[in-house]
Amino acid sequence: MTQEPFGRVLAGSIDSLHPSYDAFTRQGVDLDLLQSPQFFTPETTHTIERPVSVSGPGTFLGKATRTLTFEPFDREGWWFVRDDLDDCLPVRVSIRNVWTTGDVVSNIVLRSGPPQNYIRMVEHIVALKCGLPIDNLLIRMESGDPPLFNRGSLDVVDALESAGLRETSTPMRYFTVKEKVTVASPSGSFLIFHPCTDPEPRLTIDCAIDFPTAIGRQRIRFPLNRELFKYGAEARTNTSFIKMLYCRTIGKLFADVRNLGYTRDNIVIASRWGYINEPKLIHGKKSLEAAWHRATLDLLAAIALVEEGRFCGHIESYKAGHGLDCQAVRLLYKRKVLTPFGA
């Protein structure tokens, strides 16, 4: 099914898309950085020069300290290995290994092989595969529960930057879509992927959110480059006051919620009338933290699931989340939409 401005619709209906797209185009742009420099385009892949570690309270077991150790790796791609599971192989960051995108706590969970070989809340780690010039990496974990940080993923960015870079002999590969395609949900949220038409591989993002809380409507446009990615990486997960209240009360009955490591420092909490704690990433008088988080640490996490190389093109995202993100990347593979850039 093909119809402008959606191209080929891989999931969803035109009837639900039209009003949503109209709302998207009417929504004002709070910050337009599309004229900023593009991401560097190396000819070969890179890994880190030396191992580095970073620690923080557990996401799902907040009273425990969890450590991530990043090591140089000769194998292509990013890989997680759980040191607490002796008989399990490393799990590749790939759409093929996405197990679930969560329920009460929305997150991307990777799993490969036996059921216990899983890693939860990986999105804020694997998004760095898109935002940093690191293509091959081994990530060691003590459990399936990664640490949380008060500065979004900036602690992880700083650790990886301190490790230095080592060039490999493997040529870099870039992929785009053969044609414009759209993936939409029944609620009207959507993702539109445009082919890269620039002479150099370039990824640009137009991301709009609309929450029924003080976060409200936010929209940012930017090219993926190291500086802007690092800026957005400080953005924390956001939640509503109602969901926080649920986690602190009824949620205590459930194991996945009872010991969550969320605090007023490492997440943004918003009620209908205002923020419960202090938001960051202010532009003018408005916090755009939620939009930056959505674009750099959620959407790019799904794009990082393209395992063969780096994605280039233009992506429009409206009110989407982890479930739709992963469905979209899965459909890019299933419908054979991905193609080498410049082919």
N, C-alpha and C positions, 0 to 999 in steps of 0.2 A: 504494500500500500504506500503510494507516494503522493505527497501533497506539500506545496510550499506553505509556510516557511519551514516545514518540518523534514523535508526530504523523505526518505523511506522510514516509515514508522515500524520499528521492530517489536514494540509492545505498547499497549494502550490504544485508546480510540481517539479519532479526530474530534468527536463530539466533546470530549472532556478537555482536549488539548487547546482548542480555540479560545475558550474563555480564560484559561490559565496563561496562554501566551499573550493575550491582550493585557492581562494584569501585569505580566512580566515587563512588557514593553512600556506600559504606563508608569511603572515604578521608577522613581528618580534614582539616579546614580549618585551615591554619596561620595565616592572616590574613584576617579578615573586615572589610571596610571599606565594606560596602554602604550604611551609613547616612551616609556622607560626602556633601557637597554634590554636585549633578550639574554637568555641563558647562554653560557658558553657552549660551543659545539665541538668537543674534542673528537679526534679521529680514532682514538683507542680508548679502551676502558681503563678504570682505575680501581685500586683497592687502597686500604689504609697502610701506612708505613709500619705502625707498631700497635700492639694491643692497648686498649684503654677500658676503664670501667666507670660506671656511674651507679649510685645507689639512692634509694628513696623508700618511703613506706609503700607497702603493697596496695595494689588497686582493690583487690577483693579480700585482702586480709591486712587491713591498715595498721595493725599493731606489730606486724612483721616487717623487717627491713629486707628489701629485694634488690638484687644487683644484676645489672646487665654488663656483660663483658664483650667488647667488640674486638674481633681479631682479623688480621689480613687473611684473604682466602683466594685460592687460585681457581676455584670453581665459579662458573658464571652465575651471577645473580646473588640475591640476599637469602640467607639460610638461618633458621633458628635451630639450636640444639639444646635439649633439656638434660643437664648434667645429672639430674636426679633419676633419670630413666636409662638404665644401663643398656637395655636391649632395643632401644628405639633409634631410628635413623634421623638425621636432620630433616627439618621441614622447610621446603622451599617457599619463598614468598611468591605465590602464584594464585590466580583465580581458581585453578584446579584443586587447591587445597583449602578453600574457604568452606568451613563447616556450617557456621551460622552467623547471623548479624545481631544476635541478642534479642532480648524481649524487654524486661523491665529496664535493664542497663543496656542501651544500644551500643554495640561494639562489634568489630570484626574478629572472629575466632578462626584461627588456622588449625588444621589437624591433618595428619598423615599417618597411615598405618593403624595401629591399635587405638582404641578410644581414648586411652590416657595420654597419648602423645599430642596434646593440644596446647595452644598458647592463646590466651584471651587478651582482649584490649590491645591488639597489635597495631591498630591504625596510626596511633601517634608516634610509633616507631618507624613503620614501613613507609610513611609519607616522606621521610627523609631520603629514601631511595630516589625520589623524583627531585627533591629540592637541593641535594648536595651532589657533588661530582664523584660519588662513590658507587661503583657498579657491582663489585664483588665483595661480599662481607659475610662473616660468620658471627652470629649473635648467640652467646652462651647465656642460659638462664638457669636458675636454681629450682624453678617450678614453672607452672603455666601462668603464674600471676606476676605481671610486670610491675615496676614501681611507678608511683605518681610523683609529680613535681609541681611546685608552686608557680613555675614559669612555663607552663605548657610543656613543650618539648625542647625548650631552649637549652636546658642542661645537657640533653643528649646531643644537640647540635654542637655545643661548645666542646664536649668531650671528643666528638668525632673530628672536629676541626683541629684539636690539639694533637691528634694522632698522625697528622701529616698524610700525604698522598704518595702512592707508588703506581707508576704507569705500567700497564701490562702490554703484551704483544697482540692482544685480541682486538680486532677492529670493532669500533662502536657501531651499533645498528639502531636506526630510527624507524619508527612505524607511525602511520597515520591511517585514516579511514579512506576507503575507496570513493565514498560518496557521503553526502550529508545524511545522518541517520538520527532518529529520535527514539528514546525509550521513556515511556510515561507510566504513571500509576493510575489506578481508578480515581484517586483523589485529585488528580490534575497536576501533581508535581512531575517534573520532567528533566531530562538531560538531552541536549542536542550536541552532537559531535560533528564538526566541520573538518574537511580535509585541510591539510597544511598547504597553502598556496604560495608561501614565501620561498625565496631561493635557498634559504638556510632553514634547517629544522627549528621550529619555534612553537612554543605552547603558550596560548593566551586563555584567560578564564574570565567569564562574566558570571558572577555568582550573586543571586538574590535570595534572601530569606524573608519570612514573614511569620513572626511568632505572636500568639495572643497574650504576650506579656510585655513588660517594659522594654524588652529587646526590640520588639516591633519589626518594622521593615528596614532592611539594610541591603545595600547593593554595592559591590566593588568590582572593578575591572582592572586586570593587571596581566603583564607577561610574567612567565616563570623565570625569575633570575635569582641568584644567590642572595642578594641583599633583601629583596622583598620577601622571599621565602623565610629568611631568618627573622624578619620583622613579624610575619604572621605566625611563626612557630611559637611565639610567646603566648598566643591566645589559649585560654583554658576552656575545657568543656563547660557547657552551660546547662542549667537545669531550671525547672520552674519551682517556685516555692511549694506548690502542691506536691510535686514529685519528691522534693526533699522531705516534706512532712510525712509522706507515705513511707519513705525509707526509714525515718526515725520512729515510726509507730508500727503500723501493720507489717511493714517490710521486715521488721525484726524477726518475724516468724519464719523467714526464708533464708537459707544458708548463703545464697549468693548476694543477698542484700545486707544481712545482719552485720557483717564485718567490713563493709565498704570503707575504703580509706579516704573518702571524700571529706573535705573540710571547707571552711569559708575562704581558705587561702588558695586551694588548688582547683576550685570550680567557681563559676559565676552563677549566682542565684538571683532569679528575677521573679517578682510577683507581677500581677496585672498592672500595679500602680507605680512600681519603682524597683530599683535594684536593692537586694538585701545586703549585698556587700559591694565593695568598690570595683567597678569595671575598669578595664585597661584599654589600650589602643584607641585613644580619643582622637577624633578628627573634627576640628572645630569644637563644638560643644557636645558631640555625639560619640558614644562608644561604638566602634565597629568590631569589637572583639569577637562577637558571635559570627559575623560574616567571615572574618579572617580565619577563625577556627574551622568553619565549614569548608572554606576553599582550600586552605593549605594543609590541614591535618586530617580532614575527613575525605574530601573529594580526591585529593592527590594520593591518599592511601589506596583508594580503589584503582587509580591509574597505575600505581606502582605494582599492581597485580598482573600487569602485562609483563610477562617474564622474559621475552626474547630481546628486549631493548627499551629505549626511551620513546615515549609517545609524543607526537607533535601534532599541531592543529589548533582548533579553537573549540572550547566547550562552554555552552550556556547551561547553567544549573539554576533551577527554580524550585525552592522548597523541597529539595531532594534530601535523602538520608542514606545511611549505610546499605539498607536493603535494596533500594533502587540503584545505587552506585554499583553494587556487586552484580546485580541482575544485568545492568547495562554492559559491564565488561564481559560477563559470561556470554551475552548475546553477540558482542563483537566477534568473539571466537566462533560461536555456534553458527552464525550466519556468514562466516568468512568475510567479514567486513575489513579487518585489518590488512594492511599491505605495506611493504617496505617503502619508506619515503624516497621519492625520486625514481621509483620503478616505472 
